[in-house]
Amino acid sequence: MVTVRLIVNKRRYVDVTLVEDLSTGKRKQSCYYIVDDKDVWGFNDVPHHKELSSFPYHEHVRGKPKETEVRTIDEALTFIEEKANTLEK
C-alpha cells in the first residue's frame, strides 16, 4: 500500500492511496480524496457499498457514498482538480 498526501495549504490536502495485490503486482484498490477544512470529497473502489449500482466504484460527498462514473486515476485527478477549482471561488 502506498499513500501520498499533497498539502495544498493549511486548510486543504489531497490523499491518494493505492493498494496492490502482491501476488499479481496489479492495483487492487484505489482511494482519492480532497479534504477542505471539515468537508471531504473523493472516490474509491474499495468493495464496501454493494447497494450502489456502480459497485465497487463510488464517490464520497461529505461522508456519504453515491454512485460514480469515475474509474481511472486520470478521471480521479480531473475530479479532484475540478473540486479544488470550485472551492477556490
Helices and strands as residue ranges (DSSP letters): E 2-7, E 12-21, E 26-36, E 39-44, E 58-61, E 64-66, H 73-88
